[in-house]
Amino acid sequence: MPSRAFPPLFGLYLKALLRNPWAWAPAPALLGFALVFAARGREVGLVSTFALALLALPPLWLALAVPLLAEREEWAFWSAYPGKAARLYRSGALGAAAGLLVPLLVGSGLVGAGLGLDLGRTLELFVLLGLVAVYWSGVAALAAAVAPDPARALGMGLALWAALALLYEPVVVGLAVALADWPLETPLLVAVLANPMELARVSLLESLGVPVLVGPVGYLLDRILGYGGLALPLGVFAFWSLLFFALAGWVFARRDR
């Protein structure tokens, strides 16, 4: 059957996500974060807004995308087409990812207006948040493909979020301090590149010229690689996102339905 005979799952899942009122919550949330810190200046407001977004938005994105991608009855029908299951699933997952970007575009514009940012800074905020959203969409797609039910898939995604958002930096810094006499450049580099959210945060701080706030992991990154602008986080986010979406399609096409 020609590919054009299949419904445009990208558009279907994009519309399905955008019809959910909770999908638009990041827009007013970002504005609220910005207004709370606006009195402290543009740079502090931008950095604080981004930091809160990294902490608060991934669980919401997982809660929105995982149930949508884990509807077994619907996917059992579409995945029945020989040779099409992986491509169809990835198409739907990418549609869900695109649905997360639209509210972020609105929210970034609101942050820019609230903090008085120029267009460049506003676009930088949107790009970094968009990379994070696509990353977590890939996590949601892979979890929904692996787990037998939505609740379990959501638990897997939230466990990864907790590891990266809450446990990552203390563990990396603790290992660096405890094993300071060992040649740890390569293991530390692997550990730093394993968390693209930290790369996004450090890149934003470096671009604003406030490297004193990058923290211990940022210091390790700068010592090992030096600051490379947005090129490094773009590459790392692209690697992890492509890996997650590729694995999600592969797993989905081979699981029992």
N, C-alpha and C positions, 0 to 999 in steps of 0.2 A: 504494500500500500504506500503511495507516495507520502512523503513527510507532510505536504501541505494538507493532507486529508485529516491530520490530527488537529485537535483544538489547540489554540495557542496557549499552552499551559503557563508560559511566562506571564502573559497578560492576565490570565485567570487568577493566578495566585497573587499577582500584584494588586489586582482589584479586591480580592478577598481580604488581603491584609489592610488595605487602606479603608475598607468599609468598617473595620474595627475601630471604635472611638479611642481605645487605648493606644493604638498605633500612633496617634497624634499627640500623645502625652509628652514626648520629648520636647516639642516646640515650646509650650508654656513652661515646662520644667527648666529648660535652658535659660529662658528669659528670667525666670525667678531666681536661678542661681546667679545670673549676671547682676541683677538689681541688688541682691544682698551684698555683693562685694563691690558695687560700682563706686562707692565713696572712697575706696582705697586706691583708686587709680585704674587706668586701663589695663596695664600689664598684670597687676595682681588680680583684677577682676577676670581677665581672660584665662590666666593660669588656674585660678580657683574654680571657675566654671568648668574648664576642661577636666580638672581632677575629679570634681564631683560627678561629671558625666561618665567618666571611666568607671566610677564606683557604682553608680545608680542605674545606668541604662542597660548594660549587658543582661542583668537578670530579667528586665522587662522584655528585651528583645527575644530572649530564650523562651519566655512564657508566651509570647505571641507566635513565634515561628514554629516551635516544636509541635504543639497540638495540630497546627495547620498541615505540617509535613508528615504527621504520623497518623493520618486518617486512613486506616488500613483498608476499609471497604472500597474507598475511592481509588486508592493506589493499586489495589488488587486488580481492578478493572483495567487501568491504563497499562500496568506492567505486564499484562497478558500478551501484549504484542511482541512477537519474537524479535530480538535484537534492538528493541526500542526502550526497554525499561530504564536503563542507566541514563540515556539522553533525556527521556521524559522527566525523570526525577530531578536531574540537574536543572532542567528548564524551569520546573516548578520552584525549586529552591532558589534559583537566581531571581525569579519573580518576587519571591518573598523578600529577598535581600534588597531588591529595588524599592519595594514598598517601605522599607525602613529608611531609605535615603531621602524620600520626599519630605517627611516631617523634619529631618535634620537640616535640610536646605532652608526650610521656613525658620526653624529654631536658630540656625546660625545667623540668618538675617536679622532676627530679633535681638540676638546678642550683640551683633555689630551696631545696631541702632541704639541699644540700651547703654553700651559702653563707649559709644562714639568712635568705633574702630573704622579704619579705612577699608576699602574694598579688598585689598591684598590680605590683610589680617583676617577679615571675615571669610574669605575663600580658603585660607589656610586652616581655619577652624573647621570649616565644612569638610575639607579633604581629609583631615586627620580623623574626625568623627566618622566620616563615611568609610574610611579604611577599617576602623574598629567595628562598625556595624556589619560590613561584609564579612569580616573575620568571624564574628559571632553567628552570622547566618550560616557560614560553613560548619561551625561547631554544631549548630542546631540540626542541619541537614545530616551530618554524620551520626549524631546521637539518635535521631529519629529513624535512620536506616538500620542502626545496630540493635537498638533496644526493642523488645517485644511489645511495649505499651508506652503511651505518651508520658505517664508519670515517671516511669523509669528513665526514659530518654531525657526528660527535664532534669531529673536528679543528676544524671551524668553531666549535663551541661553546667548546672549550678556547682557541681563539685570542681569542675575545671575553673570556673570563675573564682571560687573561693581560693583555690590554690594559687592562681595568678594575681588576684587582687589583694589577698590578705596574708598569704604565707610566703610568697615568692621572695620578696626583698629581704625579710629577716633571714631566710634560709641561705640565700646567696651570700649575703654579707657575713653571716656567721661562719660559713665554710671558708670564705676568703680570709677571715681573721684567724680561724683555728688552724688553717693550713698555710699560713703566711710564708713559711720557709720552703714550701714546695713550688715547683714551676707550674703554676695554675692558669697561665694565660689561655691555653686552649680550652680547658674545661669551663673557665669563667666566660669565655667568649660564647661557647655553646649555650651556657645557662642564660646569658644576657639576650642572645638572639632567640631563645625559646619563648620570650615574653614580648611580643610586639607592642603591647600597650605601654610598657615601660619605655620602649624606643620612641613611641609617639610623644609621650610626656617630655622626655629629655630633648627631643627635637624641637618641640615648641618652646621650651625654656631657653635653649641655645639660640634659637632664632630671635628671641626677644632680648638677648644679651644679658640674661640673669643666670649664668651657669652656677652661681653660688647655691641655687635652689635645686640643682639636679639630684642631689642625694647621693648615697653611696654607690648605688648601681650605675647612676649616670657618671660618677667619677671613674668607676671601673671601665665603662664603655669608652669614655674619652681617653683613658690611659692606654687602652688596647688598640682602639681604632682611630681615635680622633674624631672630631665632629665633621660629618659629611652632608649636612643639610637634610633635605627630605629624601634624598636618594636611598639611603640605607633603610629607613622605615618603609618606604614604598616597596623596595625589593623584598624585605622580610614579610610584610603583609601579603604581597602577591604570592610568595612561596607558600605560606601557610594556608591562605585561602584557596589557592588552586589545589593544594594537597587535600584539604578537607572536602572540597566539592568533588574531586576526582574519586576519592575513597568512598564518599557517600553514594555516588552513582554505582560504583563497582559492587559495594556491599548490598545495596538495594536490589540490584539485578540478580543477585545470587541467593537471596534469602528465601525461606519458605513462606508462602502466602496461602 
